[in-house]
């Protein structure tokens, strides 16, 4: 192996570790992430894992960032390509429904909110807050654009509607794991449709 190929191999190994960490965290959350189990799963020693991530917290932060990118690419990027208006907001919601369907057995991002919402400030809690605030802001921005083109009432509070959508989506994630996605999706879709109808101009 020459020196030129080493960085590429290192990046590939890092991605392999993060991919396996993602599957483990879907089951046990970020706090349940075990370096020993992770090392065993990727066929490395613990020190080999730590060579790519200086600490368990560094690994957890990297995993949060990687999962956040997954969410953005899957949910938000397709919505942003839609025309400004209610269609963009609805696309965002529908992509989130699909994300919830795929992740009904465990979503790292939803678990992270539950794990860190009541804790003292830490780098992990700060990162979770930053992610959630960013996504809520993107939702509110899409709502404001829908208001500007006349698809939603001009007097509504976009931050409030973003909160209401967010709350319903968390309910979808919660119920999908307990009662099955079909029932949860049916209830959440009805609630979302009623919510949008209440804000029609």
ChimeraX attribute file (.defattr): number of C-alpha atoms within 10 A of each C-alpha:
attribute: neighborCount
match mode: 1-to-1
recipient: residues
	/A:1	6
	/A:2	5
	/A:3	7
	/A:4	8
	/A:5	9
	/A:6	11
	/A:7	10
	/A:8	11
	/A:9	12
	/A:10	13
	/A:11	12
	/A:12	12
	/A:13	16
	/A:14	17
	/A:15	15
	/A:16	13
	/A:17	22
	/A:18	21
	/A:19	16
	/A:20	15
	/A:21	24
	/A:22	23
	/A:23	16
	/A:24	20
	/A:25	23
	/A:26	20
	/A:27	15
	/A:28	15
	/A:29	22
	/A:30	26
	/A:31	14
	/A:32	11
	/A:33	20
	/A:34	15
	/A:35	18
	/A:36	13
	/A:37	14
	/A:38	21
	/A:39	19
	/A:40	12
	/A:41	13
	/A:42	16
	/A:43	12
	/A:44	13
	/A:45	14
	/A:46	14
	/A:47	13
	/A:48	12
	/A:49	22
	/A:50	15
	/A:51	12
	/A:52	16
	/A:53	17
	/A:54	11
	/A:55	13
	/A:56	16
	/A:57	14
	/A:58	15
	/A:59	22
	/A:60	22
	/A:61	19
	/A:62	15
	/A:63	22
	/A:64	22
	/A:65	16
	/A:66	16
	/A:67	18
	/A:68	18
	/A:69	13
	/A:70	13
	/A:71	17
	/A:72	15
	/A:73	12
	/A:74	16
	/A:75	20
	/A:76	22
	/A:77	13
	/A:78	14
	/A:79	22
	/A:80	15
	/A:81	10
	/A:82	15
	/A:83	12
	/A:84	19
	/A:85	19
	/A:86	22
	/A:87	15
	/A:88	22
	/A:89	26
	/A:90	18
	/A:91	18
	/A:92	22
	/A:93	21
	/A:94	15
	/A:95	18
	/A:96	20
	/A:97	20
	/A:98	14
	/A:99	17
	/A:100	23
	/A:101	19
	/A:102	12
	/A:103	17
	/A:104	19
	/A:105	15
	/A:106	21
	/A:107	21
	/A:108	21
	/A:109	22
	/A:110	18
	/A:111	17
	/A:112	20
	/A:113	15
	/A:114	11
	/A:115	16
	/A:116	19
	/A:117	13
	/A:118	9
	/A:119	10
	/A:120	9
	/A:121	12
	/A:122	10
	/A:123	13
	/A:124	19
	/A:125	19
	/A:126	13
	/A:127	17
	/A:128	23
	/A:129	16
	/A:130	12
	/A:131	17
	/A:132	16
	/A:133	12
	/A:134	12
	/A:135	17
	/A:136	17
	/A:137	16
	/A:138	17
	/A:139	23
	/A:140	21
	/A:141	16
	/A:142	23
	/A:143	26
	/A:144	24
	/A:145	19
	/A:146	22
	/A:147	23
	/A:148	14
	/A:149	13
	/A:150	14
	/A:151	19
	/A:152	22
	/A:153	18
	/A:154	16
	/A:155	9
	/A:156	15
	/A:157	15
	/A:158	22
	/A:159	16
	/A:160	11
	/A:161	18
	/A:162	21
	/A:163	16
	/A:164	14
	/A:165	21
	/A:166	17
	/A:167	11
	/A:168	18
	/A:169	21
	/A:170	15
	/A:171	15
	/A:172	25
	/A:173	26
	/A:174	18
	/A:175	19
	/A:176	21
	/A:177	17
	/A:178	11
	/A:179	10
	/A:180	16
	/A:181	22
	/A:182	12
	/A:183	13
	/A:184	20
	/A:185	21
	/A:186	11
	/A:187	15
	/A:188	21
	/A:189	18
	/A:190	10
	/A:191	14
	/A:192	17
	/A:193	11
	/A:194	11
	/A:195	15
	/A:196	16
	/A:197	11
	/A:198	11
	/A:199	16
	/A:200	14
	/A:201	12
